[in-house]
Amino acid sequence: MLGVVQVLPGVDAAALVLRDDARAQEMVSASDGWAASVEEVQYTLDEGPAAEALQAVARCWSGT
């Protein structure tokens, strides 16, 4: 993930997280510990940009 941060202007950190329908989560990669921590907080609180994006996708799939 560090390569992503290096080539995208204005990006300080990045993480790739996979989540299934049951909200099981697996962090595949993170550019650093800070990015990993931010993702964990979003998952725990179910808040933040990643959580909001996943909620929007779930609404699209469910049709609501």
Long-range contacts (C-beta under 8 A, 24 or more apart in sequence): 1-29, 1-30, 1-31, 1-35, 2-31, 2-32, 4-31, 5-31, 13-38, 15-39, 17-43, 17-50, 19-54
